Every structure is written in structure tokens, then in C-alpha cells.
């Protein structure tokens, strides 16, 4: 966008941003429509300590774990924005499985 004062340019940029977001969420739905995609995302969520505490007496370790967990929470948020039921499906697919 060249001119923030031009309503047409602003509107065009907003539509482009909306289309990009729709594409991103559709990409997530597409990947998670397969069992292999759900296994991959689950492995990433587990690696990010998404479902565990980050508490550690060593502050640097706790900061590191919190950073990993933040990424996991971001991924969970993206999944639920794509489809509220997908996160539940991931959890059901992996119920009772160990790391």
C-alpha cells in the first residue's frame, strides 16, 4: 500500500489480509484432515510442553520451557481458529498414548 489516506488502497489491503488469513486457516484444516497431519501436529504440541508445567527452579530453564510452551499455545490457537473441533479430534486420536 502506497497511501494510507487512500480508502481504496486501505480496503484492498484489508481484503488481501482477509484472504491470506482464510488461506492460512484452510491450510491447517487440510493438514489436519489426515491422520498423519494430526500425528505431526500432536508431536509438535508435545515437544512444546504445551500440556505440562514450565516450572523449574532454574530460571533460565523455566524461561526456555515457557518459550517452547508459548509456541505450543500459538499452534493450539491456530488449530481452534481453523476449526474448534480439530483440537478435540487431535486429543481423542492421541488419548492414552505416551510420548
NUROZA-951613 format. One record per atom (N, C-alpha, C): atom name; residue in three letters; residue number from 0; y, z, x. Coordinates in steps of 0.2 Angstrom, whole numbers, plus 5000, padded with zeros to 4 digits. Atoms other than C-alpha are relative to their C-alpha. Last residue first. Layout:
REM residues N
rec a CA&r ALA&k NUM&v Y&w Z&u X
...
REM end
This chain:
REM residues 99
rec a N&r UNK&k 98&v 4996&w 5004&u 4996
rec a CA&r UNK&k 98&v 4802&w 5121&u 5027
rec a C&r UNK&k 98&v 4995&w 4996&u 5004
rec a N&r UNK&k 97&v 4997&w 4997&u 4994
rec a CA&r UNK&k 97&v 4790&w 5128&u 5014
rec a C&r UNK&k 97&v 5004&w 4995&u 5004
rec a N&r UNK&k 96&v 5001&w 5003&u 4994
rec a CA&r UNK&k 96&v 4787&w 5120&u 4997
rec a C&r UNK&k 96&v 5004&w 5004&u 5006
rec a N&r UNK&k 95&v 5006&w 4997&u 4997
rec a CA&r UNK&k 95&v 4786&w 5131&u 4982
rec a C&r UNK&k 95&v 4998&w 4997&u 5006
rec a N&r UNK&k 94&v 5002&w 4993&u 5001
rec a CA&r UNK&k 94&v 4798&w 5121&u 4972
rec a C&r UNK&k 94&v 4994&w 5002&u 5003
rec a N&r UNK&k 93&v 5001&w 4996&u 4994
rec a CA&r UNK&k 93&v 4803&w 5105&u 4981
rec a C&r UNK&k 93&v 4998&w 5007&u 4999
rec a N&r UNK&k 92&v 5005&w 5004&u 4995
rec a CA&r UNK&k 92&v 4802&w 5092&u 4967
rec a C&r UNK&k 92&v 4998&w 5004&u 5006
rec a N&r UNK&k 91&v 5006&w 5000&u 5003
rec a CA&r UNK&k 91&v 4810&w 5105&u 4955
rec a C&r UNK&k 91&v 4995&w 4996&u 5004
rec a N&r UNK&k 90&v 5003&w 4994&u 4999
rec a CA&r UNK&k 90&v 4824&w 5108&u 4967
rec a C&r UNK&k 90&v 4993&w 5000&u 4997
rec a N&r UNK&k 89&v 5001&w 4999&u 4993
rec a CA&r UNK&k 89&v 4828&w 5090&u 4969
rec a C&r UNK&k 89&v 4996&w 5007&u 5001
rec a N&r UNK&k 88&v 5006&w 5004&u 4998
rec a CA&r UNK&k 88&v 4827&w 5087&u 4950
rec a C&r UNK&k 88&v 4998&w 5001&u 5007
rec a N&r UNK&k 87&v 5006&w 4996&u 5004
rec a CA&r UNK&k 87&v 4839&w 5102&u 4947
rec a C&r UNK&k 87&v 4994&w 4996&u 5002
rec a N&r UNK&k 86&v 5001&w 4994&u 4995
rec a CA&r UNK&k 86&v 4851&w 5094&u 4960
rec a C&r UNK&k 86&v 4994&w 5004&u 4997
rec a N&r UNK&k 85&v 5004&w 5002&u 4994
rec a CA&r UNK&k 85&v 4849&w 5077&u 4950
rec a C&r UNK&k 85&v 4999&w 5006&u 5005
rec a N&r UNK&k 84&v 5007&w 4999&u 5000
rec a CA&r UNK&k 84&v 4853&w 5084&u 4933
rec a C&r UNK&k 84&v 4996&w 4999&u 5007
rec a N&r UNK&k 83&v 5001&w 4993&u 5000
rec a CA&r UNK&k 83&v 4872&w 5085&u 4935
rec a C&r UNK&k 83&v 4992&w 5002&u 5001
rec a N&r UNK&k 82&v 5004&w 4999&u 5006
rec a CA&r UNK&k 82&v 4873&w 5067&u 4940
rec a C&r UNK&k 82&v 4998&w 5007&u 5000
rec a N&r UNK&k 81&v 5004&w 5007&u 5002
rec a CA&r UNK&k 81&v 4884&w 5059&u 4953
rec a C&r UNK&k 81&v 4996&w 5001&u 4994
rec a N&r UNK&k 80&v 4995&w 5005&u 5003
rec a CA&r UNK&k 80&v 4896&w 5074&u 4953
rec a C&r UNK&k 80&v 4997&w 4994&u 4998
rec a N&r UNK&k 79&v 4998&w 4998&u 5007
rec a CA&r UNK&k 79&v 4881&w 5086&u 4955
rec a C&r UNK&k 79&v 5005&w 4995&u 4997
rec a N&r UNK&k 78&v 5006&w 5001&u 5004
rec a CA&r UNK&k 78&v 4875&w 5076&u 4970
rec a C&r UNK&k 78&v 5001&w 5002&u 4993
rec a N&r UNK&k 77&v 5001&w 5007&u 5001
rec a CA&r UNK&k 77&v 4892&w 5076&u 4978
rec a C&r UNK&k 77&v 4994&w 4998&u 4995
rec a N&r UNK&k 76&v 4994&w 5002&u 5005
rec a CA&r UNK&k 76&v 4894&w 5095&u 4975
rec a C&r UNK&k 76&v 5000&w 4992&u 4999
rec a N&r UNK&k 75&v 5002&w 4998&u 5007
rec a CA&r UNK&k 75&v 4877&w 5098&u 4983
rec a C&r UNK&k 75&v 5005&w 4998&u 4995
rec a N&r UNK&k 74&v 5005&w 5005&u 5003
rec a CA&r UNK&k 74&v 4882&w 5087&u 4998
rec a C&r UNK&k 74&v 4998&w 5002&u 4993
rec a N&r UNK&k 73&v 4997&w 5007&u 5002
rec a CA&r UNK&k 73&v 4898&w 5097&u 5000
rec a C&r UNK&k 73&v 4995&w 4995&u 4997
rec a N&r UNK&k 72&v 4997&w 5000&u 5006
rec a CA&r UNK&k 72&v 4888&w 5113&u 4999
rec a C&r UNK&k 72&v 5004&w 4994&u 4998
rec a N&r UNK&k 71&v 5005&w 4999&u 5005
rec a CA&r UNK&k 71&v 4877&w 5108&u 5013
rec a C&r UNK&k 71&v 5003&w 5000&u 4993
rec a N&r UNK&k 70&v 5002&w 5007&u 5001
rec a CA&r UNK&k 70&v 4892&w 5103&u 5024
rec a C&r UNK&k 70&v 4994&w 5000&u 4994
rec a N&r UNK&k 69&v 4994&w 5004&u 5003
rec a CA&r UNK&k 69&v 4899&w 5120&u 5021
rec a C&r UNK&k 69&v 4998&w 4993&u 4999
rec a N&r UNK&k 68&v 5001&w 4998&u 5007
rec a CA&r UNK&k 68&v 4882&w 5128&u 5026
rec a C&r UNK&k 68&v 5005&w 4996&u 4996
rec a N&r UNK&k 67&v 5006&w 5004&u 5002
rec a CA&r UNK&k 67&v 4882&w 5119&u 5043
rec a C&r UNK&k 67&v 5000&w 5001&u 4992
rec a N&r UNK&k 66&v 4998&w 5007&u 4999
rec a CA&r UNK&k 66&v 4900&w 5126&u 5046
rec a C&r UNK&k 66&v 4994&w 4996&u 4997
rec a N&r UNK&k 65&v 4995&w 5001&u 5005
rec a CA&r UNK&k 65&v 4895&w 5144&u 5040
rec a C&r UNK&k 65&v 5002&w 4992&u 5000
rec a N&r UNK&k 64&v 5004&w 5001&u 5006
rec a CA&r UNK&k 64&v 4880&w 5143&u 5052
rec a C&r UNK&k 64&v 5004&w 4999&u 4994
rec a N&r UNK&k 63&v 5004&w 5006&u 5000
rec a CA&r UNK&k 63&v 4891&w 5139&u 5066
rec a C&r UNK&k 63&v 4996&w 4999&u 4994
rec a N&r UNK&k 62&v 4996&w 5005&u 5001
rec a CA&r UNK&k 62&v 4903&w 5153&u 5061
rec a C&r UNK&k 62&v 4997&w 4993&u 5000
rec a N&r UNK&k 61&v 4999&w 5000&u 5007
rec a CA&r UNK&k 61&v 4889&w 5165&u 5060
rec a C&r UNK&k 61&v 5005&w 4995&u 4998
rec a N&r UNK&k 60&v 5006&w 5002&u 5003
rec a CA&r UNK&k 60&v 4883&w 5161&u 5077
rec a C&r UNK&k 60&v 5001&w 4999&u 4992
rec a N&r UNK&k 59&v 5001&w 5007&u 4999
rec a CA&r UNK&k 59&v 4900&w 5163&u 5084
rec a C&r UNK&k 59&v 4994&w 4997&u 4997
rec a N&r UNK&k 58&v 4995&w 5004&u 5003
rec a CA&r UNK&k 58&v 4902&w 5179&u 5076
rec a C&r UNK&k 58&v 5000&w 4993&u 5001
rec a N&r UNK&k 57&v 4996&w 5004&u 4995
rec a CA&r UNK&k 57&v 4886&w 5187&u 5082
rec a C&r UNK&k 57&v 5005&w 4995&u 4997
rec a N&r UNK&k 56&v 4996&w 4995&u 4996
rec a CA&r UNK&k 56&v 4881&w 5200&u 5070
rec a C&r UNK&k 56&v 5004&w 4996&u 5005
rec a N&r UNK&k 55&v 5003&w 4999&u 4993
rec a CA&r UNK&k 55&v 4874&w 5186&u 5059
rec a C&r UNK&k 55&v 5005&w 5004&u 5003
rec a N&r UNK&k 54&v 4999&w 4994&u 4997
rec a CA&r UNK&k 54&v 4877&w 5182&u 5040
rec a C&r UNK&k 54&v 4997&w 5001&u 5007
rec a N&r UNK&k 53&v 4998&w 5002&u 4994
rec a CA&r UNK&k 53&v 4875&w 5164&u 5035
rec a C&r UNK&k 53&v 5002&w 5006&u 5004
rec a N&r UNK&k 52&v 4994&w 4997&u 4998
rec a CA&r UNK&k 52&v 4865&w 5168&u 5020
rec a C&r UNK&k 52&v 5001&w 4998&u 5007
rec a N&r UNK&k 51&v 5001&w 4994&u 4996
rec a CA&r UNK&k 51&v 4852&w 5155&u 5014
rec a C&r UNK&k 51&v 5007&w 5004&u 5002
rec a N&r UNK&k 50&v 5003&w 4994&u 5005
rec a CA&r UNK&k 50&v 4852&w 5142&u 5001
rec a C&r UNK&k 50&v 4999&w 5006&u 5003
rec a N&r UNK&k 49&v 4996&w 5000&u 5006
rec a CA&r UNK&k 49&v 4863&w 5129&u 5010
rec a C&r UNK&k 49&v 4998&w 5005&u 4996
rec a N&r UNK&k 48&v 5000&w 4993&u 5003
rec a CA&r UNK&k 48&v 4856&w 5133&u 5027
rec a C&r UNK&k 48&v 5004&w 5001&u 4994
rec a N&r UNK&k 47&v 4993&w 4998&u 5001
rec a CA&r UNK&k 47&v 4862&w 5115&u 5032
rec a C&r UNK&k 47&v 5000&w 5007&u 4998
rec a N&r UNK&k 46&v 4997&w 4999&u 4993
rec a CA&r UNK&k 46&v 4844&w 5111&u 5038
rec a C&r UNK&k 46&v 5007&w 5003&u 5000
rec a N&r UNK&k 45&v 5003&w 4994&u 4997
rec a CA&r UNK&k 45&v 4838&w 5115&u 5020
rec a C&r UNK&k 45&v 5003&w 5001&u 5007
rec a N&r UNK&k 44&v 4997&w 4994&u 5003
rec a CA&r UNK&k 44&v 4851&w 5103&u 5012
rec a C&r UNK&k 44&v 4997&w 5006&u 5003
rec a N&r UNK&k 43&v 4994&w 4999&u 4997
rec a CA&r UNK&k 43&v 4846&w 5089&u 5025
rec a C&r UNK&k 43&v 5003&w 5007&u 4997
rec a N&r UNK&k 42&v 5000&w 4998&u 4993
rec a CA&r UNK&k 42&v 4828&w 5091&u 5021
rec a C&r UNK&k 42&v 5007&w 5002&u 5003
rec a N&r UNK&k 41&v 5002&w 4993&u 5000
rec a CA&r UNK&k 41&v 4832&w 5091&u 5002
rec a C&r UNK&k 41&v 4999&w 5002&u 5007
rec a N&r UNK&k 40&v 4994&w 4996&u 5002
rec a CA&r UNK&k 40&v 4842&w 5075&u 5004
rec a C&r UNK&k 40&v 4998&w 5007&u 5000
rec a N&r UNK&k 39&v 4995&w 5001&u 4995
rec a CA&r UNK&k 39&v 4828&w 5066&u 5013
rec a C&r UNK&k 39&v 5006&w 5005&u 4999
rec a N&r UNK&k 38&v 5002&w 4996&u 4994
rec a CA&r UNK&k 38&v 4815&w 5072&u 5001
rec a C&r UNK&k 38&v 5005&w 5000&u 5005
rec a N&r UNK&k 37&v 4999&w 4993&u 5002
rec a CA&r UNK&k 37&v 4826&w 5066&u 4986
rec a C&r UNK&k 37&v 4997&w 5004&u 5006
rec a N&r UNK&k 36&v 4992&w 4998&u 4999
rec a CA&r UNK&k 36&v 4828&w 5049&u 4995
rec a C&r UNK&k 36&v 5001&w 5007&u 4998
rec a N&r UNK&k 35&v 4998&w 4999&u 4993
rec a CA&r UNK&k 35&v 4809&w 5048&u 4997
rec a C&r UNK&k 35&v 5007&w 5002&u 5001
rec a N&r UNK&k 34&v 5002&w 4994&u 4997
rec a CA&r UNK&k 34&v 4806&w 5052&u 4979
rec a C&r UNK&k 34&v 5001&w 5001&u 5007
rec a N&r UNK&k 33&v 5007&w 5000&u 4997
rec a CA&r UNK&k 33&v 4817&w 5038&u 4973
rec a C&r UNK&k 33&v 4998&w 5007&u 5003
rec a N&r UNK&k 32&v 5005&w 5002&u 5005
rec a CA&r UNK&k 32&v 4831&w 5039&u 4961
rec a C&r UNK&k 32&v 4993&w 4999&u 5003
rec a N&r UNK&k 31&v 5004&w 4994&u 5003
rec a CA&r UNK&k 31&v 4840&w 5050&u 4974
rec a C&r UNK&k 31&v 4996&w 4998&u 4994
rec a N&r UNK&k 30&v 5004&w 4997&u 4995
rec a CA&r UNK&k 30&v 4846&w 5035&u 4984
rec a C&r UNK&k 30&v 4995&w 5005&u 4997
rec a N&r UNK&k 29&v 5005&w 5004&u 4998
rec a CA&r UNK&k 29&v 4852&w 5026&u 4969
rec a C&r UNK&k 29&v 4996&w 5003&u 5005
rec a N&r UNK&k 28&v 5005&w 5000&u 5006
rec a CA&r UNK&k 28&v 4861&w 5041&u 4961
rec a C&r UNK&k 28&v 4995&w 4995&u 5002
rec a N&r UNK&k 27&v 5004&w 4994&u 5000
rec a CA&r UNK&k 27&v 4870&w 5044&u 4978
rec a C&r UNK&k 27&v 4994&w 5000&u 4995
rec a N&r UNK&k 26&v 5005&w 5000&u 4994
rec a CA&r UNK&k 26&v 4875&w 5026&u 4980
rec a C&r UNK&k 26&v 4996&w 5006&u 5000
rec a N&r UNK&k 25&v 5006&w 5005&u 5001
rec a CA&r UNK&k 25&v 4882&w 5026&u 4962
rec a C&r UNK&k 25&v 4995&w 5000&u 5006
rec a N&r UNK&k 24&v 5004&w 4997&u 5005
rec a CA&r UNK&k 24&v 4893&w 5041&u 4966
rec a C&r UNK&k 24&v 4994&w 4996&u 4998
rec a N&r UNK&k 23&v 5003&w 4994&u 4996
rec a CA&r UNK&k 23&v 4900&w 5032&u 4981
rec a C&r UNK&k 23&v 4995&w 5004&u 4996
rec a N&r UNK&k 22&v 5005&w 5003&u 4995
rec a CA&r UNK&k 22&v 4903&w 5016&u 4971
rec a C&r UNK&k 22&v 4996&w 5006&u 5004
rec a N&r UNK&k 21&v 5005&w 5002&u 5004
rec a CA&r UNK&k 21&v 4912&w 5026&u 4957
rec a C&r UNK&k 21&v 4994&w 4997&u 5004
rec a N&r UNK&k 20&v 5003&w 4994&u 5002
rec a CA&r UNK&k 20&v 4923&w 5034&u 4970
rec a C&r UNK&k 20&v 4994&w 4998&u 4996
rec a N&r UNK&k 19&v 5004&w 4997&u 4994
rec a CA&r UNK&k 19&v 4927&w 5017&u 4978
rec a C&r UNK&k 19&v 4996&w 5006&u 4998
rec a N&r UNK&k 18&v 5005&w 5004&u 4999
rec a CA&r UNK&k 18&v 4932&w 5010&u 4961
rec a C&r UNK&k 18&v 4995&w 5002&u 5006
rec a N&r UNK&k 17&v 5005&w 4998&u 5006
rec a CA&r UNK&k 17&v 4943&w 5025&u 4957
rec a C&r UNK&k 17&v 4994&w 4996&u 5001
rec a N&r UNK&k 16&v 5003&w 4993&u 4999
rec a CA&r UNK&k 16&v 4952&w 5023&u 4974
rec a C&r UNK&k 16&v 4994&w 5002&u 4995
rec a N&r UNK&k 15&v 5005&w 5001&u 4994
rec a CA&r UNK&k 15&v 4954&w 5004&u 4971
rec a C&r UNK&k 15&v 4997&w 5007&u 5002
rec a N&r UNK&k 14&v 5006&w 5004&u 5002
rec a CA&r UNK&k 14&v 4961&w 5008&u 4954
rec a C&r UNK&k 14&v 4995&w 4999&u 5005
rec a N&r UNK&k 13&v 5004&w 4995&u 5004
rec a CA&r UNK&k 13&v 4973&w 5021&u 4961
rec a C&r UNK&k 13&v 4994&w 4997&u 4998
rec a N&r UNK&k 12&v 5003&w 4996&u 4995
rec a CA&r UNK&k 12&v 4979&w 5008&u 4975
rec a C&r UNK&k 12&v 4996&w 5006&u 4996
rec a N&r UNK&k 11&v 5006&w 5004&u 4997
rec a CA&r UNK&k 11&v 4982&w 4995&u 4961
rec a C&r UNK&k 11&v 4997&w 5005&u 5005
rec a N&r UNK&k 10&v 5006&w 5001&u 5005
rec a CA&r UNK&k 10&v 4992&w 5008&u 4951
rec a C&r UNK&k 10&v 4994&w 4996&u 5003
rec a N&r UNK&k 9&v 5003&w 4993&u 5001
rec a CA&r UNK&k 9&v 5003&w 5013&u 4966
rec a C&r UNK&k 9&v 4994&w 4999&u 4995
rec a N&r UNK&k 8&v 5004&w 4998&u 4994
rec a CA&r UNK&k 8&v 5006&w 4995&u 4970
rec a C&r UNK&k 8&v 4996&w 5006&u 5000
rec a N&r UNK&k 7&v 5006&w 5004&u 5000
rec a CA&r UNK&k 7&v 5011&w 4991&u 4953
rec a C&r UNK&k 7&v 4996&w 5001&u 5006
rec a N&r UNK&k 6&v 5006&w 4998&u 5005
rec a CA&r UNK&k 6&v 5022&w 5006&u 4952
rec a C&r UNK&k 6&v 4994&w 4996&u 5000
rec a N&r UNK&k 5&v 5002&w 5005&u 5004
rec a CA&r UNK&k 5&v 5032&w 5001&u 4968
rec a C&r UNK&k 5&v 4994&w 5002&u 4995
rec a N&r UNK&k 4&v 4996&w 5000&u 5006
rec a CA&r UNK&k 4&v 5040&w 5016&u 4975
rec a C&r UNK&k 4&v 4999&w 4995&u 4995
rec a N&r UNK&k 3&v 5002&w 4995&u 5004
rec a CA&r UNK&k 3&v 5026&w 5019&u 4987
rec a C&r UNK&k 3&v 5004&w 5001&u 4994
rec a N&r UNK&k 2&v 4994&w 4997&u 5003
rec a CA&r UNK&k 2&v 5029&w 5003&u 4995
rec a C&r UNK&k 2&v 4998&w 5005&u 4995
rec a N&r UNK&k 1&v 4994&w 5001&u 4996
rec a CA&r UNK&k 1&v 5017&w 4995&u 5007
rec a C&r UNK&k 1&v 5006&w 5004&u 4997
rec a N&r UNK&k 0&v 4994&w 5000&u 5004
rec a CA&r UNK&k 0&v 5000&w 5000&u 5000
rec a C&r UNK&k 0&v 5006&w 5000&u 5005
REM end
